[in-house]
Amino acid sequence: MNQEPLSLIHLITNASLLVQAVMLLLFLASIVSWMMIVQRGLYQGKARAAFNGFEALFWSGTDLTQLYRQGNNSANRHTIEGVENIFRAGFKEFTRLRQQGGAEPDAIMEGTQRAMRVALTREEEKLEGNLSFLASVASVSPYIGLFGTVWGIMNSFRGLANVHQATLATVAPGISEALVATAMGLFAAIPAVLAFNRFSANAEQLTTRYETFAEEFSAILHRQVHAKPSVSSPVTPPPVTSGNQG
């Protein structure tokens, strides 16, 4: 007895139009989510490497004014990411307020911390970009696949009404076609769930490190603005070494 082939391609091509539309939607969602997974992985990896490199340079004892001016070079401007943006926002506002003259130290620090908080919020948004889409794919895809399965099974049983004798060979192809939708829903959802959890944890960890750096940098500037002026330049903090990090 000849058996009807039940390959995956055969099941998809012989499914009803609505079930095929569901499969196509899930396939596109899976493709887009994988693109975002790769993009998030590359960006967060780059942000972590940039943080480690900038933190090592910051605590190496380099002059902060020189470190700030290095970022002004047109060749380096497109490479500025993450914590360096927070540093530059805070140092720029600190320098501007001190050069105005007559500003109270507390007002200078308040303006500096406000600028760093704004920059920190922007960097946090960058770290969490596209995560909402991954969360949506992870939560909705199984239900979309289940909808396609239920619809396919309904059509399969509706077709049995015109059959005098229902056998397993008659029912199996229709049910198999319907279950492909559920499988595709899980195929789209599982990587999205894993990626969302991982990237959310990474973003939270990097955000915490950004906040710690901002607090440490704020403490350095606080000591600088309350120190008695001993140099002609009011915007050049004393050299910072790793020993001052604590």
VEXFIMAR-415099 format. One record per residue (C-alpha): residue number from 1; residue in three letters; z, x, y. Coordinates in nm, 3 decimals. Last residue first. Example, Ala and Ser with C-alpha at 12.3 -4.5 7.8 and 13.67 -1.06 7.14 Angstrom:
2:SER:0.714:1.367:-0.106
1:ALA:0.780:1.230:-0.450
% end
This chain:
246:GLY:4.622:3.814:5.285
245:GLN:4.285:3.941:5.398
244:ASN:4.417:4.209:5.630
243:GLY:4.405:4.476:5.359
242:SER:4.043:4.395:5.299
241:THR:3.969:4.549:5.635
240:VAL:3.893:4.394:5.973
239:PRO:3.800:4.607:6.270
238:PRO:3.956:4.481:6.592
237:PRO:3.794:4.178:6.749
236:THR:3.511:4.229:6.997
235:VAL:3.475:3.938:7.235
234:PRO:3.692:4.044:7.526
233:SER:3.504:4.370:7.583
232:SER:3.691:4.603:7.814
231:VAL:3.959:4.690:7.558
230:SER:4.334:4.652:7.559
229:PRO:4.374:4.285:7.636
228:LYS:4.714:4.170:7.503
227:ALA:4.671:3.987:7.175
226:HIS:4.682:3.607:7.168
225:VAL:4.304:3.569:7.140
224:GLN:4.279:3.838:6.874
223:ARG:4.565:3.710:6.659
222:HIS:4.412:3.361:6.664
221:LEU:4.069:3.508:6.589
220:ILE:4.205:3.668:6.272
219:ALA:4.388:3.347:6.174
218:SER:4.069:3.145:6.226
217:PHE:3.882:3.384:5.997
216:GLU:4.142:3.329:5.727
215:GLU:4.129:2.952:5.770
214:ALA:3.749:2.949:5.769
213:PHE:3.744:3.169:5.458
212:THR:3.977:2.930:5.276
211:GLU:3.764:2.632:5.379
210:TYR:3.449:2.803:5.252
209:ARG:3.623:2.886:4.923
208:THR:3.726:2.521:4.886
207:THR:3.369:2.412:4.958
206:LEU:3.243:2.654:4.694
205:GLN:3.476:2.504:4.432
204:GLU:3.390:2.147:4.527
203:ALA:3.018:2.223:4.512
202:ASN:3.055:2.389:4.172
201:ALA:3.252:2.093:4.036
200:SER:2.993:1.848:4.167
199:PHE:2.716:2.067:4.024
198:ARG:2.868:2.063:3.677
197:ASN:2.953:1.694:3.667
196:PHE:2.615:1.592:3.808
195:ALA:2.426:1.823:3.572
194:LEU:2.602:1.686:3.262
193:VAL:2.548:1.326:3.369
192:ALA:2.184:1.385:3.465
191:PRO:2.114:1.563:3.136
190:ILE:2.252:1.260:2.944
189:ALA:2.088:0.986:3.153
188:ALA:1.716:1.055:3.116
187:PHE:1.719:1.102:2.738
186:LEU:1.964:0.814:2.710
185:GLY:1.718:0.582:2.884
184:MET:1.434:0.725:2.676
183:ALA:1.622:0.641:2.357
182:THR:1.691:0.289:2.483
181:ALA:1.321:0.238:2.558
180:VAL:1.225:0.377:2.216
179:LEU:1.443:0.105:2.064
178:ALA:1.190:-0.162:2.162
177:GLU:0.901:0.005:1.982
176:SER:1.117:0.046:1.672
175:ILE:1.211:-0.324:1.684
174:GLY:0.846:-0.425:1.699
173:PRO:0.743:-0.187:1.419
172:ALA:1.034:-0.286:1.190
171:VAL:0.991:-0.665:1.193
170:THR:0.675:-0.703:0.982
169:ALA:0.754:-0.422:0.741
168:LEU:1.102:-0.565:0.698
167:THR:0.951:-0.893:0.587
166:ALA:0.903:-1.230:0.754
165:GLN:0.706:-1.486:0.554
164:HIS:0.515:-1.762:0.736
163:VAL:0.457:-1.556:1.050
162:ASN:0.396:-1.740:1.379
161:ALA:0.766:-1.756:1.465
160:LEU:0.794:-1.387:1.386
159:GLY:0.618:-1.306:1.715
158:ARG:0.915:-1.443:1.909
157:PHE:1.135:-1.208:1.710
156:SER:0.934:-0.907:1.829
155:ASN:0.908:-1.035:2.185
154:MET:1.285:-1.073:2.203
153:ILE:1.327:-0.729:2.048
152:GLY:1.105:-0.579:2.318
151:TRP:1.296:-0.753:2.598
150:VAL:1.629:-0.635:2.462
149:THR:1.499:-0.281:2.427
148:GLY:1.352:-0.271:2.777
147:PHE:1.681:-0.398:2.922
146:LEU:1.869:-0.137:2.719
145:GLY:1.651:0.135:2.867
144:ILE:1.727:0.010:3.219
143:TYR:2.095:-0.005:3.129
142:PRO:2.094:0.349:2.992
141:SER:1.913:0.474:3.306
140:VAL:2.157:0.323:3.560
139:SER:2.464:0.548:3.542
138:ALA:2.310:0.892:3.492
137:VAL:2.009:0.819:3.711
136:SER:2.237:0.702:3.992
135:ALA:2.464:1.004:3.960
134:LEU:2.162:1.235:3.967
133:PHE:2.042:1.061:4.283
132:SER:2.385:1.100:4.444
131:LEU:2.383:1.469:4.357
130:ASN:2.063:1.519:4.557
129:GLY:2.244:1.729:4.822
128:GLU:2.608:1.809:4.746
127:LEU:2.589:2.176:4.844
126:LYS:2.386:2.096:5.155
125:GLU:2.635:1.829:5.262
124:GLU:2.919:2.079:5.219
123:GLU:2.730:2.324:5.438
122:ARG:2.699:2.064:5.711
121:THR:3.068:1.975:5.691
120:LEU:3.163:2.343:5.712
119:ALA:2.948:2.388:6.023
118:VAL:3.126:2.096:6.192
117:ARG:3.464:2.231:6.083
116:MET:3.372:2.576:6.215
115:ALA:3.285:2.436:6.558
114:ARG:3.613:2.243:6.571
113:GLN:3.807:2.555:6.473
112:THR:3.651:2.749:6.759
111:GLY:3.715:2.472:7.012
110:GLU:4.079:2.444:6.909
109:MET:4.118:2.821:6.911
108:ILE:3.987:2.849:7.265
107:ALA:4.201:2.557:7.382
106:ASP:4.509:2.721:7.229
105:PRO:4.427:3.050:7.402
104:GLU:4.398:2.874:7.740
103:ALA:4.064:2.908:7.912
102:GLY:4.067:3.088:8.248
101:GLY:3.758:3.290:8.168
100:GLN:3.424:3.158:8.053
99:GLN:3.371:3.463:7.835
98:ARG:3.653:3.359:7.605
97:LEU:3.502:3.017:7.547
96:ARG:3.157:3.151:7.465
95:THR:3.288:3.422:7.231
94:PHE:3.501:3.178:7.031
93:GLU:3.213:2.929:7.014
92:LYS:2.976:3.196:6.880
91:PHE:3.240:3.332:6.641
90:GLY:3.309:2.991:6.490
89:ALA:2.945:2.889:6.445
88:ARG:2.849:3.235:6.318
87:PHE:3.127:3.243:6.060
86:ILE:3.047:2.893:5.934
85:ASN:2.678:2.979:5.912
84:GLU:2.769:3.295:5.723
83:VAL:2.963:3.083:5.474
82:GLY:2.657:2.903:5.349
81:GLU:2.317:3.039:5.431
80:ILE:2.143:3.281:5.665
79:THR:1.824:3.409:5.501
78:HIS:1.584:3.254:5.754
77:ARG:1.748:3.438:6.045
76:ASN:1.734:3.781:5.884
75:ALA:1.391:3.895:6.004
74:SER:1.441:3.726:6.341
73:ASN:1.750:3.936:6.401
72:ASN:2.030:3.718:6.532
71:GLY:2.223:3.747:6.204
70:GLN:2.281:4.116:6.270
69:ARG:2.436:4.023:6.603
68:TYR:2.725:3.846:6.432
67:LEU:2.804:4.145:6.211
66:GLN:2.791:4.371:6.516
65:THR:3.039:4.146:6.694
64:LEU:3.256:4.138:6.383
63:ASP:3.282:4.515:6.354
62:THR:3.277:4.609:5.985
61:GLY:3.606:4.661:5.804
60:SER:3.481:4.585:5.452
59:TRP:3.633:4.236:5.462
58:PHE:3.325:4.078:5.619
57:LEU:3.081:4.273:5.403
56:ALA:3.252:4.166:5.079
55:GLU:3.273:3.808:5.207
54:PHE:2.904:3.813:5.298
53:GLY:2.797:3.928:4.952
52:ASN:3.023:3.691:4.762
51:PHE:2.926:3.397:4.981
50:ALA:2.555:3.472:4.955
49:ALA:2.580:3.495:4.576
48:ARG:2.758:3.160:4.563
47:ALA:2.504:2.998:4.797
46:LYS:2.213:3.137:4.594
45:GLY:2.361:3.000:4.272
44:GLN:2.419:2.668:4.445
43:TYR:2.059:2.659:4.561
42:LEU:1.906:2.763:4.228
41:GLY:2.112:2.516:4.025
40:ARG:2.050:2.237:4.271
39:GLN:1.673:2.293:4.262
38:VAL:1.665:2.310:3.881
37:ILE:1.869:1.991:3.850
36:MET:1.660:1.826:4.120
35:MET:1.340:1.893:3.928
34:TRP:1.510:1.770:3.610
33:SER:1.612:1.451:3.791
32:VAL:1.256:1.393:3.910
31:ILE:1.113:1.431:3.558
30:SER:1.382:1.207:3.405
29:ALA:1.330:0.938:3.667
28:LEU:0.954:0.951:3.600
27:PHE:1.012:0.908:3.227
26:LEU:1.258:0.625:3.286
25:LEU:1.009:0.440:3.505
24:LEU:0.730:0.496:3.254
23:MET:0.947:0.366:2.968
22:VAL:1.038:0.056:3.169
21:ALA:0.671:-0.006:3.251
20:GLN:0.586:0.035:2.882
19:VAL:0.852:-0.222:2.798
18:LEU:0.699:-0.460:3.052
17:LEU:0.350:-0.413:2.915
16:SER:0.451:-0.470:2.553
15:ALA:0.475:-0.174:2.317
14:ASN:0.173:-0.062:2.121
13:THR:0.110:0.254:2.325
12:ILE:0.474:0.358:2.308
11:LEU:0.519:0.302:1.935
10:HIS:0.194:0.480:1.855
9:ILE:0.289:0.779:2.066
8:LEU:0.628:0.800:1.893
7:SER:0.471:0.786:1.547
6:LEU:0.521:0.472:1.340
5:PRO:0.202:0.469:1.136
4:GLU:0.139:0.138:0.960
3:GLN:0.184:0.177:0.585
2:ASN:-0.100:0.139:0.339
1:MET:0.000:0.000:0.000
% end
